[in-house]
Amino acid sequence: MPQVMEFKLPDLGEGLTEAEIVRWLVAVGDVVAIDQPVVEVETAKAMVEVPCPYGGVVTARFGEEGTELPVGAPLITVAVGASSLPEAPAAQAAEAEGSGNVPRPLIGYGEDHSRPARRRRVRPVTAAVSAPVAVAPVAPVAPVAPVAPVAPAVPAAPAVPAGPVPVISPLVRKLAKDGGVDLRALKGSGPEGLILRADVEAALAALRAPEPAPAAPVAPAVSAQGERIPLKGVRGAVAEKLSRSRREIPDATCWVDADATELMAARAAMNAVGGPKISVLALLARICTAALARYPELNSTVDLAAKEIVRLPSVHLGFAAQTERGLVVPVVRDAQHRNPESLSAEFARLTEIARAGKLAPADLTGGTFTLNNYGVFGVDGSTPIINHPEAAMLGVGRIIDKPWVHEGQLAVRKVVQLSLTFDHRVCDGGTAGGFLRYVADCVESPAVLLRSL
């Protein structure tokens, strides 16, 4: 007889305690294989497809799309050993401690047992979702004598179709969610009823269309409050991290203008010989890793509990990337061992995954130093906020032509402003200034970097 197993939302690692259901990948009655993805969820860090460790028939799903669930909440139940949906779900097997029926850890998901997960209030869901779907036939009910109607019956509202919503693009889902459009009520214009962005935009236009004025004018109630945007998901995670950085880290910022003409010429020469193109960000990253080797104080973190500064042996370099889901900071592991070509390739790979919303939590954590190129927004300078729990961040402005004194003569050169925000607990201004001056010297004369290798 098939055994019904309950699969719960697993620990997605890095201290994440909840996730929002974005899209169900299976329906009740579907046959799933071991480790087949069954649901796509969005955490505060990334979009993740969650695989189920059981193979069998899906007998129930828990939670509608858009519902936020805590880690450990039921996701689905699976009748293990069944090839089709049974007439009635079998009693769920009791998962006694040490019985061996606990799902094995999912590959790629970390576990953090150092502290219990926070209890979070979960948005209420309907009873049809919060309870397993019953598949047993309902006993017939004896007919009831008709009652004479008192008033004409009001036609019932059209039922919202059940089952998965035919939407593929997460951007379309986000557009509908932000605009308050119920995707289940839309009829898609794409192939096989697929809901496209144009369908959602048409629904939003209809919602925004002015309603006809009532026959008797009524003074509308005026709200004194503006638009409210929930601080959740990526935006909420960024807000919490930046606030914590400001609360805990006594930061200071120093900056310098540098002549980047020679650096840009070196990049042009490197790219002229063929092969993969090298980005300016990759050259700056290589300069940073060389500077951190000279000034390891800035590749560290502060352990408040132990009252110690921990200098880290490897440079896991984070870089700021703007995406449709907001600002994210992917991390390049062991950047000190990579050359500019390897750094360029890794930056491009992580940026592409980030813009698709498919970065894993491990890709967004564990950084030791961050490089922030805000020059892509057309600005010259900034005072970066340290990416807690790191000790420093280097900000890079746009590289533009400016008048500059070069070899005693006024000339037009390519100038960039570099700014370093550092944790004043790990070093003093002399160390921070020495780091920034070394970076600027390498930008102005790349030969300085070659001499230090």
BELVENDA-V340989 format. One line per field, one symbol per residue. psi: psi as a letter, one per 20 degrees, with the letter a starting at -180 (. if undefined). Layout:
psi = ???
//
This chain:
psi = pqpopppqorojrkjpirqpogppirrpiqpqrpjppiqpqpaihrpppoqpjqpbppiqqoprpippqqpiqpgrqpnpiqirprhppqppppnqpjiiipqqpppiprpojiqqqqpqpppqrqhhhiqqppiqqpqqppqppqppqhqpqppqqpqpqrrqpmpgphhgggggghikpohiiqoqiapkjpprhhgghhhhhhhippqqqqgoppoqpppiqappopnrbgggggggghghghhhonqqpqrqqqojghghggghhhiijraqqpqhhgghghgghhhhhhmihimrrpnhgilqpopphqoooqpppprhjapqnqpoqlhijqrhghggghggghgghghikjpqhhijrjqiqpponjhijkqgrrnqppnpkriqppqpaqorpqpqooliqproroqqpppopqoihhrrhggghgghhgghhhghnihgghhi.
//
